[in-house]
Amino acid sequence: MQFIFGLATGRSGTGTLAELLDKQKGIYAKHEGQYCPWEKDIIAFYQSICDLMKYANEKRIATVAFYWRNYLSEIFRDFNDPKVIVLKRERQKVIDSFGSMYRNKNHWSNPEWEGFDGNNPGITPLNAMWPKYDLPKLEAIGAYWDEYYNDGLIDYWLDKFPQNIMLMRSEELWKSEDAQRTIFDFLEIEEEDRVYDTSIWKHKRQKDPPYLALDRKPPPELHEIAKQKALYGREAMILTGRPVDVEVQLTEEEFQQVERSQVAGNV
C-alpha cells in the first residue's frame, strides 16, 4: 500500500487536490479526515494513519491536510516510497481567506498573550492544529505562513528526496491541465487512467457568507467534551461511556434571532 500526502497551510487548494486525487483510478483520497496537533504527537499520527486504512479499499491512499508538515520525518522514515505534494499559495491571500473564514475565532494568537484579539476557541482538536504566536490574529496567520514555508523544513526534504516530494503553486493546480499532468507524472499514473478536471476549485469563496452568532459563551460541558475528544478520540469516548454530545437550549430571544436569520436566508 502506497501513501500520498498533500499539504499546505490551509486555504490553499488542499480540498481541490484531494478531490482531484480521488477521481483517479486506484486512489482513495481524503481531505482533513483525521486530526494531528501542530506539536508533534507520534501516537496521534499513527492513529490517524490506521483510521485511514480502515476505510480505504484501494492500493494507494491519499491524505491531504495542512498538519502533515511536521510529520515529514516519520513519513520518509517509515513509509514505503511515499509521495508528497506541497501546495503554496500567496501569503496575503492565505491571510485574507483565513481571516474571512474565521472572523470571530482566533486559532493563531496565543490566548495567554495580553494583546489576544478575537474569541478564544478553547481546548478543541481544531485549535491544536495550528501554532500560537504573541501577535494579533492576522499577523499571527502571516507568521504561521512564514514558519510553514520559510523555516527550511520543506526545502530540506525537497533537496533530500526530490523523487518523492514536489512543490506547486496552488493557482496552477486550479487552472491548468499542465499542472495536473505534472502531478500525474510525479505519481506515475498511467495516461489512460488519468482524469483531468480544472473545474473543481473547492471551497472558493465568492463573497463572505452570512454569519449568525449567539451572544454568549458555549456551555462549559461543551469545552469538556471537546477536550476529551482531543485527548481520547470520539470512538474511545463511546467505548468508555463518556458523553460525546451536548444539547444547547436556546433562550426565547435567541430562538427569535435564529428564526429571523432563517427568513432572511442567513442560516
Backbone bond lengths (Angstrom), bond angles and torsions (degrees), N, CA, C in turn:
res aa  C-N    CA-C-N  psi(-1)  N-CA   C-N-CA  omega(-1)  CA-C   N-CA-C  phi
1 M - - - 1.457 - - 1.533 108.88 -
2 Q 1.324 115.92 128.84 1.465 120.43 -179.29 1.519 109.53 -107.78
3 F 1.336 115.80 139.54 1.451 121.42 178.47 1.524 110.70 -105.46
4 I 1.343 114.25 139.11 1.455 122.58 173.69 1.522 106.59 -117.18
5 F 1.325 117.51 125.00 1.460 122.14 179.44 1.526 109.30 -111.84
6 G 1.323 116.46 130.24 1.453 121.49 172.34 1.516 108.46 -113.15
7 L 1.321 116.46 140.95 1.459 118.02 -179.28 1.519 111.28 -152.21
8 A 1.325 114.02 151.54 1.463 124.57 176.93 1.523 105.81 -169.15
9 T 1.317 117.10 179.34 1.465 119.96 -176.50 1.519 113.48 -67.33
10 G 1.323 117.66 -18.63 1.464 121.84 -164.66 1.516 108.02 101.99
11 R 1.344 116.98 153.69 1.472 122.20 -173.66 1.525 109.79 54.72
12 S 1.338 115.78 36.38 1.464 120.45 -173.74 1.514 113.03 -137.29
13 G 1.319 117.89 15.87 1.456 120.01 177.40 1.507 115.10 98.07
14 T 1.335 118.09 12.83 1.464 118.80 179.73 1.526 111.41 -66.04
15 G 1.332 117.31 -37.35 1.462 119.95 176.88 1.517 111.72 -64.32
16 T 1.328 115.93 -40.14 1.463 120.81 177.26 1.525 111.04 -63.35
17 L 1.325 116.28 -43.54 1.466 120.34 179.78 1.530 110.58 -62.47
18 A 1.325 116.95 -43.95 1.470 120.02 -179.67 1.519 110.87 -62.05
19 E 1.327 116.82 -42.31 1.460 119.73 -179.72 1.523 111.06 -66.28
20 L 1.327 117.00 -39.97 1.466 120.54 178.29 1.527 110.51 -62.49
21 L 1.333 116.77 -45.29 1.463 120.06 -178.68 1.524 111.57 -66.10
22 D 1.316 116.31 -35.00 1.464 119.59 -178.73 1.526 111.94 -68.49
23 K 1.321 117.02 -20.09 1.463 121.01 178.31 1.533 111.76 -77.19
24 Q 1.330 117.15 -13.78 1.460 120.18 -173.57 1.525 110.87 -85.32
25 K 1.310 115.18 141.36 1.458 121.48 179.70 1.529 110.31 -61.87
26 G 1.325 116.10 131.62 1.453 120.93 175.81 1.508 115.58 84.42
27 I 1.367 117.41 6.59 1.467 120.98 179.91 1.527 110.01 -122.29
28 Y 1.315 116.01 128.99 1.462 122.34 169.99 1.519 106.91 -102.48
29 A 1.337 117.80 122.14 1.459 120.90 -175.40 1.520 110.93 -122.10
30 K 1.325 114.77 143.17 1.461 121.77 -179.51 1.518 108.91 -135.92
31 H 1.342 115.43 138.53 1.464 120.63 178.42 1.524 109.68 -107.51
32 E 1.322 116.31 114.27 1.470 122.57 175.05 1.528 112.16 49.33
33 G 1.304 117.06 44.11 1.459 119.77 -179.39 1.515 113.28 -81.17
34 Q 1.336 116.45 -19.45 1.449 121.27 179.61 1.531 108.40 -121.85
35 Y 1.318 116.01 171.69 1.459 119.50 178.86 1.518 110.31 -127.10
36 C 1.318 115.69 134.36 1.459 122.01 171.90 1.530 107.80 -132.88
37 P 1.318 117.36 133.35 1.466 119.65 -177.64 1.517 112.22 -70.62
38 W 1.335 116.02 156.70 1.455 121.38 177.84 1.526 110.70 -61.54
39 E 1.328 116.52 -45.00 1.461 120.19 173.59 1.527 107.69 -71.24
40 K 1.312 116.96 122.70 1.453 121.34 -167.85 1.537 112.30 -56.56
41 D 1.306 115.00 129.13 1.464 123.27 177.62 1.527 106.56 -132.71
42 I 1.318 117.27 99.59 1.458 121.71 -172.97 1.528 111.29 -64.23
43 I 1.324 116.66 -38.48 1.470 119.28 179.51 1.522 110.43 -62.98
44 A 1.334 116.85 -44.98 1.464 120.13 178.27 1.524 110.88 -61.68
45 F 1.322 117.21 -38.51 1.460 121.35 -179.76 1.529 111.25 -60.99
46 Y 1.331 116.51 -51.36 1.464 118.71 -176.65 1.526 112.09 -74.28
47 Q 1.323 117.07 -26.21 1.465 118.82 172.64 1.531 110.07 -64.42
48 S 1.337 116.14 -39.65 1.464 120.31 177.38 1.522 111.26 -63.17
49 I 1.325 116.74 -42.03 1.460 120.52 179.46 1.529 110.54 -63.75
50 C 1.334 116.54 -42.93 1.475 120.04 178.53 1.524 110.82 -62.98
51 D 1.328 116.95 -39.07 1.462 120.09 177.63 1.525 110.89 -61.48
52 L 1.327 117.08 -41.24 1.459 120.66 178.10 1.524 111.53 -61.58
53 M 1.308 116.28 -42.54 1.459 120.57 -176.41 1.525 112.25 -67.90
54 K 1.316 117.13 -23.46 1.463 120.11 179.22 1.522 111.88 -66.31
55 Y 1.333 116.19 -31.72 1.466 119.91 -173.08 1.516 113.58 -102.88
56 A 1.320 117.48 -13.54 1.461 120.22 -176.11 1.515 111.04 -82.02
57 N 1.323 116.89 136.82 1.465 121.18 175.36 1.529 110.85 -122.04
58 E 1.338 115.91 21.27 1.460 121.59 176.65 1.528 109.03 -116.80
59 K 1.319 115.79 164.97 1.461 119.93 -179.40 1.519 112.49 -81.33
60 R 1.333 116.48 -13.15 1.466 119.71 177.81 1.527 107.95 -123.22
61 I 1.309 116.00 129.62 1.460 122.03 179.81 1.526 108.55 -114.72
62 A 1.317 115.81 125.75 1.464 121.03 176.45 1.525 108.76 -111.14
63 T 1.309 115.98 129.19 1.454 121.07 177.04 1.523 107.86 -128.95
64 V 1.325 116.27 126.54 1.461 121.20 -172.60 1.528 109.06 -122.00
65 A 1.320 116.69 118.75 1.459 120.94 -178.10 1.523 109.83 -165.87
66 F 1.319 116.31 150.11 1.466 120.10 -176.76 1.525 112.52 -68.02
67 Y 1.341 117.75 -27.37 1.458 120.05 -171.88 1.523 114.45 -80.17
68 W 1.338 118.98 -3.46 1.466 119.53 177.35 1.523 112.14 -71.32
69 R 1.302 118.23 -15.01 1.470 121.26 -175.93 1.522 112.70 -52.94
70 N 1.312 117.15 -45.90 1.463 119.83 -174.32 1.520 113.29 -80.76
71 Y 1.341 116.55 4.38 1.465 120.34 179.45 1.530 111.38 -115.87
72 L 1.332 116.84 18.37 1.459 120.20 -178.60 1.526 111.83 -63.70
73 S 1.320 118.86 -34.46 1.463 119.81 179.46 1.523 110.81 -63.08
74 E 1.348 117.25 -39.36 1.470 120.47 177.36 1.529 110.80 -69.89
75 I 1.334 115.94 -37.97 1.467 120.29 -179.76 1.528 110.62 -61.29
76 F 1.338 117.20 -47.47 1.462 119.98 -177.24 1.518 112.26 -78.41
77 R 1.324 117.82 -21.16 1.465 120.28 179.89 1.524 112.26 -82.30
78 D 1.341 117.12 -40.47 1.465 120.47 -165.58 1.523 115.33 -111.00
79 F 1.333 118.61 -8.95 1.459 119.96 -176.04 1.519 110.67 -104.99
80 N 1.317 114.42 149.13 1.460 121.00 -178.56 1.524 110.06 -83.60
81 D 1.335 116.49 109.78 1.469 122.83 177.09 1.537 111.60 49.16
82 P 1.331 119.12 56.77 1.466 120.20 179.36 1.528 110.70 -69.77
83 K 1.320 115.32 155.80 1.453 121.67 173.68 1.533 107.86 -119.86
84 V 1.329 116.42 133.06 1.464 121.48 -176.63 1.524 108.89 -126.32
85 I 1.334 116.03 125.83 1.459 122.43 178.09 1.523 107.86 -113.89
86 V 1.324 116.99 118.77 1.457 122.77 179.67 1.528 108.82 -105.71
87 L 1.326 116.29 122.68 1.460 120.99 175.20 1.524 109.49 -99.50
88 K 1.320 115.85 148.64 1.468 120.09 -179.33 1.526 109.07 -138.89
89 R 1.330 115.19 118.83 1.459 121.18 178.09 1.528 109.12 -107.77
90 E 1.320 116.37 154.89 1.457 121.43 -179.88 1.533 111.35 -53.62
91 R 1.317 115.42 136.43 1.470 122.15 -173.05 1.524 112.87 -53.68
92 Q 1.332 117.59 -51.49 1.466 120.11 -175.21 1.522 111.66 -66.12
93 K 1.325 117.43 -33.29 1.462 119.97 178.85 1.530 111.26 -67.52
94 V 1.318 116.74 -35.28 1.464 120.28 176.42 1.525 109.54 -66.54
95 I 1.330 117.00 -44.03 1.470 121.00 178.72 1.522 110.44 -60.20
96 D 1.322 117.19 -47.24 1.469 120.93 -178.72 1.526 111.27 -63.37
97 S 1.331 116.87 -40.87 1.462 120.18 -176.90 1.522 111.43 -68.76
98 F 1.326 117.35 -44.25 1.462 120.01 176.67 1.527 110.74 -64.15
99 G 1.333 115.99 -41.55 1.460 119.48 -179.84 1.509 112.31 -61.40
100 S 1.337 116.71 -36.27 1.460 121.17 177.86 1.517 111.70 -73.63
101 M 1.328 115.90 -39.40 1.460 119.82 -175.97 1.526 111.78 -70.96
102 Y 1.340 116.28 -41.29 1.467 120.81 -177.64 1.526 109.21 -113.13
103 R 1.314 115.80 65.68 1.456 119.29 -174.29 1.520 113.00 -66.60
104 N 1.312 117.28 -37.28 1.465 120.38 -176.16 1.521 112.83 -105.58
105 K 1.331 117.71 7.34 1.461 120.46 179.89 1.522 109.54 -127.01
106 N 1.300 114.65 149.00 1.451 120.35 -178.68 1.525 108.47 -131.09
107 H 1.339 115.67 103.24 1.463 121.14 -179.23 1.526 112.72 -93.19
108 W 1.334 118.64 -4.22 1.462 120.72 -168.76 1.528 113.71 -112.27
109 S 1.327 118.36 -26.65 1.467 120.12 177.42 1.523 109.68 -82.85
110 N 1.312 115.54 146.12 1.458 121.04 175.98 1.528 109.37 -67.83
111 P 1.347 118.86 116.75 1.466 119.78 -177.26 1.525 113.41 -64.23
112 E 1.350 117.21 -17.76 1.463 120.63 177.66 1.533 111.98 -84.88
113 W 1.328 116.22 -9.31 1.469 120.43 -179.03 1.514 109.64 -73.85
114 E 1.325 116.64 139.01 1.472 121.48 -174.83 1.518 112.91 -63.89
115 G 1.343 117.48 -22.59 1.456 119.79 -179.62 1.524 113.65 -97.05
116 F 1.338 117.32 14.84 1.472 120.87 -176.64 1.524 110.73 -55.44
117 D 1.335 116.55 130.19 1.463 121.59 179.00 1.524 109.36 -121.88
118 G 1.307 115.86 144.42 1.462 121.25 -178.90 1.510 111.05 97.24
119 N 1.324 115.40 177.07 1.460 120.72 178.57 1.522 109.98 -83.65
120 N 1.327 116.25 136.13 1.459 121.00 177.04 1.527 109.18 -77.85
121 P 1.348 119.28 116.66 1.467 120.25 -178.96 1.515 113.52 -65.84
122 G 1.347 117.29 -13.55 1.450 119.48 179.37 1.526 111.99 80.83
123 I 1.328 115.36 -164.56 1.461 120.75 -177.59 1.519 108.73 -85.72
124 T 1.317 116.97 98.95 1.456 122.53 178.89 1.530 108.09 -135.42
125 P 1.331 118.21 155.99 1.473 119.42 176.47 1.521 112.15 -56.17
126 L 1.341 116.87 -42.58 1.461 120.62 -177.20 1.523 111.27 -62.60
127 N 1.323 116.84 -40.36 1.461 119.88 -177.18 1.519 111.76 -68.22
128 A 1.333 117.38 -22.26 1.465 120.84 178.70 1.521 112.37 -81.44
129 M 1.331 117.08 -7.55 1.455 119.92 -175.39 1.520 112.98 -76.82
130 W 1.337 117.58 -22.13 1.461 120.77 -175.70 1.522 111.40 -112.61
131 P 1.339 117.20 152.82 1.471 120.16 174.38 1.524 110.10 -73.05
132 K 1.325 116.29 166.09 1.465 121.82 -178.32 1.531 109.44 -120.37
133 Y 1.343 115.28 141.76 1.459 121.52 -177.45 1.524 109.65 -132.53
134 D 1.324 116.22 150.63 1.466 121.57 174.91 1.523 108.78 -84.19
135 L 1.322 114.30 64.15 1.462 122.13 -177.31 1.526 109.19 -143.91
136 P 1.344 118.36 155.68 1.467 120.62 171.95 1.525 110.24 -59.71
137 K 1.308 116.90 159.39 1.467 123.12 -169.40 1.531 113.46 -49.86
138 L 1.329 118.35 -57.67 1.461 120.14 -174.56 1.524 111.52 -66.34
139 E 1.332 117.17 -36.00 1.451 119.61 175.57 1.525 110.98 -67.08
140 A 1.329 116.01 -35.76 1.466 120.08 178.76 1.527 110.85 -66.55
141 I 1.336 116.99 -39.00 1.472 119.74 176.31 1.520 109.66 -62.31
142 G 1.342 117.21 -40.32 1.455 120.71 176.35 1.520 112.29 -62.93
143 A 1.335 116.43 -39.58 1.470 120.37 177.46 1.522 110.67 -65.01
144 Y 1.334 115.88 -36.72 1.472 120.63 176.47 1.523 110.15 -62.47
145 W 1.334 117.88 -46.04 1.467 121.66 177.63 1.530 109.96 -58.81
146 D 1.339 116.57 -44.93 1.467 120.79 -179.38 1.523 110.93 -60.84
147 E 1.324 116.51 -45.43 1.467 119.41 179.90 1.524 110.88 -64.67
148 Y 1.322 115.89 -39.02 1.468 120.66 -175.75 1.532 110.88 -60.22
149 Y 1.345 115.81 -44.72 1.465 119.19 -171.51 1.529 114.49 -106.77
150 N 1.326 117.55 -23.78 1.461 119.52 -167.49 1.530 115.20 -108.97
151 D 1.324 118.44 4.33 1.467 118.12 -178.71 1.528 112.04 -89.50
152 G 1.328 117.10 1.44 1.458 121.03 175.15 1.516 115.12 93.89
153 L 1.345 118.66 -8.76 1.461 120.50 -176.27 1.528 111.81 -65.43
154 I 1.328 116.79 -51.55 1.461 119.68 -178.83 1.530 110.60 -65.78
155 D 1.333 116.80 -39.93 1.463 119.86 177.53 1.530 111.07 -60.12
156 Y 1.323 116.48 -37.57 1.462 120.60 179.58 1.527 110.89 -60.20
157 W 1.340 116.42 -47.34 1.463 119.44 -177.86 1.536 111.40 -72.69
158 L 1.322 117.87 -32.27 1.459 120.52 175.29 1.531 110.50 -61.83
159 D 1.308 115.79 -37.80 1.465 119.98 179.51 1.524 111.63 -75.22
160 K 1.331 116.75 -35.17 1.456 121.13 -173.76 1.523 112.65 -79.83
161 F 1.337 117.11 -39.01 1.475 121.21 -177.11 1.534 110.63 -130.13
162 P 1.324 118.83 65.89 1.468 121.12 -176.17 1.527 113.80 -62.71
163 Q 1.336 118.16 -21.91 1.457 120.62 178.72 1.527 112.43 -83.13
164 N 1.336 116.42 -9.56 1.461 119.74 -174.29 1.522 114.13 -118.97
165 I 1.322 117.73 -6.29 1.455 119.74 179.88 1.523 109.34 -141.17
166 M 1.331 116.44 138.56 1.455 121.93 179.76 1.517 110.01 -135.45
167 L 1.328 116.43 156.01 1.458 123.78 -179.84 1.519 108.65 -121.20
168 M 1.336 116.19 135.42 1.464 120.95 -178.98 1.525 110.29 -142.99
169 R 1.320 116.46 143.05 1.462 120.96 173.28 1.523 109.02 -70.33
170 S 1.316 116.27 136.03 1.463 121.28 -176.29 1.516 112.17 -58.47
171 E 1.328 116.38 -41.64 1.463 119.85 -176.73 1.515 112.28 -62.31
172 E 1.313 117.77 -30.40 1.461 120.54 178.11 1.523 111.05 -65.88
173 L 1.316 116.46 -40.96 1.460 120.91 179.24 1.516 110.67 -61.40
174 W 1.337 116.89 -41.20 1.460 121.14 -175.93 1.529 112.31 -67.59
175 K 1.319 116.04 -35.77 1.461 118.68 -164.69 1.524 115.69 -114.44
176 S 1.329 118.15 -8.21 1.455 119.03 -167.62 1.525 112.85 -127.85
177 E 1.318 116.06 125.24 1.465 119.54 171.88 1.526 111.05 -67.70
178 D 1.330 116.79 -29.56 1.463 119.55 177.64 1.529 110.35 -62.78
179 A 1.345 116.62 -39.13 1.463 119.92 178.36 1.526 110.47 -66.29
180 Q 1.312 115.98 -41.36 1.458 119.15 177.87 1.523 110.66 -65.29
181 R 1.323 116.62 -35.42 1.470 120.32 176.90 1.538 110.02 -63.64
182 T 1.320 116.25 -37.65 1.467 120.14 177.26 1.524 110.72 -61.00
183 I 1.331 116.39 -41.62 1.465 120.80 178.23 1.527 110.39 -65.08
184 F 1.327 116.67 -44.30 1.466 120.27 -178.49 1.532 111.05 -65.19
185 D 1.336 116.18 -38.08 1.465 119.20 175.95 1.529 110.06 -63.33
186 F 1.311 115.81 -44.50 1.462 121.28 179.92 1.524 111.01 -59.59
187 L 1.342 116.36 -39.06 1.465 120.91 -179.60 1.524 112.53 -85.52
188 E 1.328 117.05 -3.00 1.464 123.26 178.58 1.527 111.37 58.28
189 I 1.341 115.26 46.28 1.458 121.62 175.41 1.521 108.33 -86.57
190 E 1.300 116.84 129.52 1.468 120.83 -179.80 1.532 110.25 -60.63
191 E 1.321 116.14 145.74 1.461 121.47 -175.21 1.521 112.03 -57.05
192 E 1.327 117.34 -41.43 1.463 120.19 -177.41 1.532 112.41 -71.43
193 D 1.328 117.53 -13.16 1.464 120.71 -179.44 1.529 112.67 -99.74
194 R 1.317 117.78 0.18 1.459 120.93 -174.77 1.530 111.75 -83.54
195 V 1.328 114.88 140.12 1.468 121.50 174.74 1.524 107.37 -121.93
196 Y 1.318 116.55 111.36 1.465 121.78 178.30 1.531 108.68 -90.28
197 D 1.332 115.88 142.70 1.468 119.11 178.47 1.529 108.76 -159.71
198 T 1.320 116.40 107.64 1.473 120.84 178.35 1.523 111.67 -98.33
199 S 1.329 116.45 13.12 1.476 119.71 -178.74 1.522 112.29 -102.04
200 I 1.327 118.24 3.13 1.467 119.57 -172.10 1.526 112.41 -103.39
201 W 1.320 116.03 46.05 1.458 119.54 174.18 1.519 107.30 -68.24
202 K 1.319 115.67 89.54 1.459 122.04 -171.96 1.529 110.25 -77.12
203 H 1.334 115.87 143.33 1.458 123.58 175.95 1.526 112.50 67.93
204 K 1.337 117.73 16.63 1.456 118.91 176.34 1.520 109.22 -63.95
205 R 1.345 116.63 135.30 1.460 121.12 -178.33 1.531 109.36 -103.98
206 Q 1.317 115.79 112.95 1.452 119.52 176.46 1.529 110.33 -71.71
207 K 1.327 116.04 -37.38 1.463 122.03 177.31 1.519 107.23 -161.15
208 D 1.312 116.26 167.19 1.453 119.29 178.97 1.519 110.12 -63.05
209 P 1.342 118.10 130.28 1.457 120.04 179.66 1.520 110.98 -72.25
210 P 1.329 118.18 153.71 1.462 119.96 173.02 1.518 109.56 -58.60
211 Y 1.303 115.92 148.20 1.460 119.90 -175.10 1.522 109.93 -133.43
212 L 1.309 115.31 129.14 1.462 121.56 178.22 1.521 108.43 -113.82
213 A 1.308 117.41 123.24 1.458 121.28 178.24 1.524 109.34 -129.51
214 L 1.314 116.54 132.01 1.460 121.56 174.85 1.522 108.42 -86.30
215 D 1.311 115.87 136.52 1.451 121.82 -171.90 1.523 111.64 -83.55
216 R 1.337 116.54 62.95 1.464 121.17 174.92 1.518 109.01 -163.29
217 K 1.315 115.68 159.83 1.459 120.50 179.56 1.522 110.23 -77.14
218 P 1.335 117.59 151.63 1.469 119.70 175.38 1.523 109.99 -62.65
219 P 1.313 118.19 153.90 1.472 120.86 178.62 1.521 110.46 -62.27
220 P 1.344 118.19 146.85 1.478 120.54 -176.62 1.514 113.20 -60.07
221 E 1.351 117.88 -30.35 1.464 118.46 -179.70 1.527 111.68 -66.42
222 L 1.338 117.07 -25.70 1.459 120.10 176.43 1.524 110.55 -67.09
223 H 1.328 116.56 -40.36 1.462 120.42 176.62 1.530 110.39 -63.31
224 E 1.320 117.11 -39.37 1.457 120.43 -179.06 1.526 110.93 -66.10
225 I 1.334 116.82 -41.75 1.461 120.28 177.59 1.526 110.69 -63.64
226 A 1.343 116.96 -43.65 1.466 120.37 179.10 1.525 111.02 -61.87
227 K 1.330 116.51 -39.31 1.456 120.77 178.46 1.530 110.82 -62.66
228 Q 1.322 116.74 -44.35 1.455 120.44 -179.09 1.526 111.71 -68.45
229 K 1.338 116.87 -36.16 1.466 119.33 175.71 1.524 110.62 -61.13
230 A 1.351 115.86 -40.14 1.463 120.03 179.54 1.523 110.95 -65.05
231 L 1.338 116.62 -35.88 1.459 120.68 -176.90 1.524 112.80 -81.34
232 Y 1.340 116.11 -43.37 1.461 119.96 -169.47 1.527 114.71 -112.43
233 G 1.335 117.10 -25.38 1.455 120.19 -173.03 1.519 111.11 88.31
234 R 1.326 116.36 152.96 1.457 121.66 -174.83 1.540 112.03 -63.32
235 E 1.341 116.53 -43.32 1.468 119.34 -176.81 1.527 111.28 -62.38
236 A 1.335 117.08 -41.83 1.461 120.48 179.44 1.523 110.93 -64.71
237 M 1.338 116.16 -36.53 1.467 119.51 179.08 1.525 110.87 -65.01
238 I 1.324 116.11 -40.90 1.470 119.87 178.86 1.524 110.36 -63.79
239 L 1.338 116.30 -44.26 1.466 120.62 -178.82 1.527 112.30 -62.52
240 T 1.326 117.09 -32.33 1.462 120.69 -177.42 1.525 112.65 -98.01
241 G 1.330 116.36 7.95 1.458 119.72 174.70 1.508 115.16 78.45
242 R 1.341 117.86 14.20 1.462 119.53 177.56 1.524 110.26 -78.15
243 P 1.326 118.48 148.32 1.465 119.96 176.65 1.521 110.98 -69.28
244 V 1.317 116.10 141.40 1.462 120.39 -179.03 1.525 112.33 -116.31
245 D 1.320 117.11 -3.80 1.456 120.99 179.63 1.526 108.87 -140.10
246 V 1.321 115.16 159.91 1.457 120.57 175.37 1.528 108.13 -137.61
247 E 1.306 116.81 140.35 1.461 121.37 179.98 1.525 109.18 -96.32
248 V 1.310 116.33 127.24 1.462 121.56 -179.38 1.524 109.21 -104.71
249 Q 1.314 116.93 120.45 1.459 122.02 179.08 1.531 109.37 -88.89
250 L 1.325 116.09 126.16 1.456 120.56 177.83 1.518 110.36 -83.89
251 T 1.333 115.26 142.30 1.459 118.86 169.89 1.521 108.94 -72.85
252 E 1.323 117.24 166.70 1.467 120.74 179.47 1.522 110.39 -60.32
253 E 1.325 116.57 -40.63 1.464 120.24 -179.91 1.534 110.95 -64.61
254 E 1.341 116.55 -41.64 1.463 119.99 178.61 1.521 111.12 -67.09
255 F 1.323 116.68 -38.40 1.456 120.08 178.09 1.525 110.73 -61.22
256 Q 1.318 116.78 -42.12 1.463 120.38 177.63 1.523 111.12 -65.22
257 Q 1.319 116.40 -35.67 1.461 120.01 177.00 1.528 110.72 -62.46
258 V 1.329 116.66 -43.06 1.467 120.78 177.87 1.523 110.21 -63.90
259 E 1.340 116.88 -43.39 1.468 120.17 179.54 1.519 111.33 -60.38
260 R 1.332 116.84 -44.23 1.473 120.24 179.55 1.521 110.67 -62.37
261 S 1.335 116.68 -38.85 1.464 120.16 179.74 1.519 111.37 -67.81
262 Q 1.347 117.05 -36.88 1.459 120.86 177.97 1.520 111.45 -64.17
263 V 1.334 115.06 -43.20 1.466 119.82 179.09 1.516 110.59 -62.44
264 A 1.349 115.54 -37.69 1.459 119.88 -178.51 1.531 112.39 -80.99
265 G 1.323 116.21 -3.04 1.467 120.65 179.99 1.509 113.45 78.35
266 N 1.326 118.30 24.64 1.457 122.06 -176.48 1.515 113.50 -97.49
267 V 1.323 119.03 0.68 1.462 120.82 -178.59 1.531 108.66 -124.65
